Amino acid sequence: MIEIIKNPKLDFIAARKVSYVISILLVLNGLFAVYQVATGKAKMGLDFTGGISVTLKFAKDVPVNDIRGILDRSGMKQAVIQQIGLPADRTFIVRVGTLELKGENASGTLTELLKKETGDQGMTVLEQNEIGGVVSSQLKSKALQAVFWALVGILVYIWVRFKFKFAISATLATLHDVLAVLGIMVLLGKEIDLLVITALLTIGGYSLTDTVVVFDRIRENMKHILKLTYQELVNNSINEVLSRTVITSFTTLSVALSLFLFGGSILHTFSFALVIGVVIGTYSSYFLASPIIVDWENYEKRNRSLK
């Protein structure tokens, strides 16, 4: 690996008390976010609240602001309007929540409203979908199950490959990352939908990969380095893979930022979660997962000395 940082000797473990405080605050904020999501107080997407999605195509140019004005005047101020394809395609996706548009034929009501208000613009309905309350409730349940089983899988995988203490540390770090990102998203008022859940699972996988690289180097060094304390061994191992982490994190962050800046409105929230997740995932591998196994080892050493 290219040595961007040659012979680093940074003491990551020494900063663990500060990192523990930061992580506790992030987790508490994440748990509060989980409560808000569970009680419906967070800003939830149509996937979880129910609503309609209509894809429209116009024969003539219709500014997005005109569609926004029509919906605002009709009381649908939270509606999401997304232009897809090239501007010349004149194609839009309009998403409206169940609470804003009620009735047995909500999608028909919406399309008739837009057709009437836009006038002679040659509007054609390409697709319309409706997500009911039962479906949205099932999606929320399945999303929580996906996150739970992902964490269980991580625990089992690390336990088999390394040791139990490594498995617990990696699982706690991954759970920390998921809660931290979710907490920040809710705190900033971002909409939580299935794309955000996808981002959280992606972040968990990225964080786990970064943590496994560090743990693998620790395991290798344990076979060869006998004169160092456990803390020094872990710290040296982290420094040895620092260049790899910088390159990987920078590359991944560049892609996530590109999606955030140029990916369009439909990927905005998803890519924003990825940007935060890459930063937090890298942080947790160095300042949370590794310090936990150091403190765990020190705890076991003290207990052995007392026996």
N, C-alpha and C positions, 0 to 999 in steps of 0.2 A: 504494500500500500504506500502511496506517495506520502512522504513525511512532511506534511504541512507545518506541523509543530514538532520540531526536533528535540528529543530528550526532555519532554515536559516533566516537571516535578511539582505539580500542583497538589495541594493537600485537600482533596475533596472531602475526606472523612471528617476532618477537623471542623467543617462547617455544618455538620449534621444537626446540631441543636437548632440552628437558625432555619435549616431546611425543614426540620420537623414542625416548627411553628408555622411556617408558610404552608406546608402540606395539610396541617390540621385545619387551618382557615379555609383552604380550598375545598377540603372534604366536607366541612360543615356547610359551606355555601352550596356544595353539590347535593348534600342530603336535603337541604331546604328546597332546592330546585326539584328534587324527586317528589317531595311533598306537594309542591305546587303543580307539577305535572299530574300526579295521582288525583288531586282534587279539582283539576281543571282550571286552576288559577293562572297557569302559565299560558303563553301565546301558542296555541296548538294549531297545526296545519289541518287541512281538510281530511287528511288520512285518518286523523284521530277524532275529529269533531263531527265529521259528516258534512256534506255539501255537494255542490255540482261543479263540473268542469266542462266548458263548452269551447270547441275549436271553431273559429269563424274565419272566413275568407271574403274579402271585399273586392269588387271589380274596379273600384276607384280608390284613390288614396284617402285614408281616414287617419288623422293624427291620434296617437295614443291619448293625448290630453282630452280629446273630444269624447272618447269612450269613458275615460275617467270621470269627466264632468257629468255624463249621463247617469252613471252609477252612483256618484255622490249625491246628486239631486234626488235619486230614488231611495236613498237611505242605505246604500251598500258601500259605505266608505272604507270598509276593510277588504273589499274585493281586490284580487291580485290579477293584474293584466300583464301578459307577457307576449311580446312580438317574436315570432319564430321565423327562421329562414332569413332571406334577404328582404330589405325594405320593399323591394319591388313585388315580393310575393303577397304582401298585404294580408298576412295571416296572423291571427292572434289567438291566444288561449286566455279565457276569462274564467277565474275561479271565485266562487262565492260560497260563503259558509251557510249552514242550515239556519242559523239564528237570524241572518240578514234577509233570507229569501224563503218564505214559508209557502206551503201549499202542496197539493197533490201533484201538480205538474210544474215544479219549480223551474226546471230547465226550459220548458216551453214558455213560461212567463218571461224568463230572462231574454231568450232569443227574440220574442215578439217585441219586448221593450226596446232592445237595441236596433231591431229592424225598423221600428217606427221612428225612433229618435234620430237615427243616422240618415234617414230619408232615402233618396234614390241613389244608393251606393253599391247596389248589386251584392248584398250580403248573402252568403251561403253557409249553412251549418255543415261542417265537415264531420264533426264528432261531438257527442255529448255523453257524459258519464255522471252518474249520481252515486254517492257513497252514503248509505243510511247509517243510523245510529248503531245498529247491531254490528254491521261490518266494521265501523270505526272502533268499536269497543273490542272486537276480536283482534284488529290490527294492533291496538295498544297492548293487549295481553301477549300476543305473539312477539312483539318487539321486546318486551321485558323478559320473556323466556329466552329469546336469542342472546341477549346480553348475559343472562344468568348462566346458560349452558356454555357460553364462550369462556367465562371465567372458570367454570368447573373443568373444562378441557385444558385450560392453561395450567391449572393446579396439578392435574394428573400428569400432563406432559413433562413439566419441570421436575415433578417428584420422581418420575421414572428415569429421566435423563441425569438428574443431579441428586440432591438430597432434599429431605423434607423442608429444612429451613430455607433452602433456595426456592422451593415451590411456594411456600407461604410468602416470602419476600416478593417474588415476581407477581403473584396474584394480588397482593396488597398494592403494589405499584401500578398494576394495570387497572384495578378498581379505582385507585386514586386518580388516574388519568381520565377515565370515563366520567367520574363524578365532577372532576375539576372543569372539564370542557363543558359538560352539561350545565354546571352551575354558572359559568361565564356566559353561555348562550342565553340562559333564562334571565340572568342579571341585566344583560344588554337588550333584552326584549326581542330576541330573535325567535322566529317561528320554528317550532319543533314539529318535524314531519318525518316520514320514513327515510328521506335522504339524510337527515341528521342522525338517525339511528344507524344508517349505513356508515356514516362518517365515524361514529363512536366505535363501531366494530373494527373499522379500518385502523383507527388510532390504537385500539387495543392490540391489534396484530403488529403494528409498527413498534409500539413500545416494548412488546414482548421480544421482538427480534433484536432490538437494541440491548435489552437486558440480558438476553441469552449470550450475546457476543461478550459482554463483560464477564458474566458468570463462567463462560467457557475458558476465558483467559485466567481467571482466578483458579479454576480447577487444574489447569495445566501448570501454573506456577506453584501450586501446593505440592507437586511431585518433585520439584527441583530446588525450591528455595526453602532452606531449613533454618537460616540464621535470622530471619526477620520475624517481627511480631505479626499477628494476624491482620492488624490494622495496616501495617506497612505493606504487607503482601497484597491486600485488596487495593490499597492506594496505588501501588506500582502497577497493578494489573489494569486499573482504570486509565492511568496515564499511557500505558502501552497501546491501548486501542483508541486513544483520543483523536488521532489523525483520521482514523477510519470513521469515527462518529461525526467529526466535522464535515468530512466529504459527503457522507450519506445524508446527514441532516440538511446540509446546504442544498444538495440536489433535490431532495424531497420537498423542502420548503420552497424552492424555486418553482417546481411544478404546481404546488398548491397555490402559490401567489399568482402564477399565471392564470390558473383557473378562476381565482378570485377577481382578478383585474379584467380578464378578457373572456371569461366563460359565459357571460350573460346572466340575467336575473335568476334563471331557474337553478343555476349552480352556485349562486352567490353565498347562500347560507351554508351549503355543503362544503364549499371550498374554504369558507371562513373558519368552520369547525376544524378542518384539516390543518390550517395554518396554526391555530392555537394548539391543536393536538400534537403536532410535530415538536413544537417548543416544549410543551409540558412533558411529552413522552421522553425526550432526550434528558430533560431535567431529572425526571424520576429515576431513570436508570442509574444516574451518577450520584444524585443527592438523596435518594430515598431507598431504592432496592438494595444497593451495596452497603450503605450504613446500617440497614436493618440486620443484615447477616453478621456484620462486625459486632454490633451490640448483642446479638443473640449468642455469638461465639464467646464473647466476654462474660456473658451471664452464665453460660455452661461451664466456663473455666473457673469462675468463682465458686460455683456449686461443687465442682470436683475437688477443689482445694479445701473445702470445708468438710468433706467426707473423710 
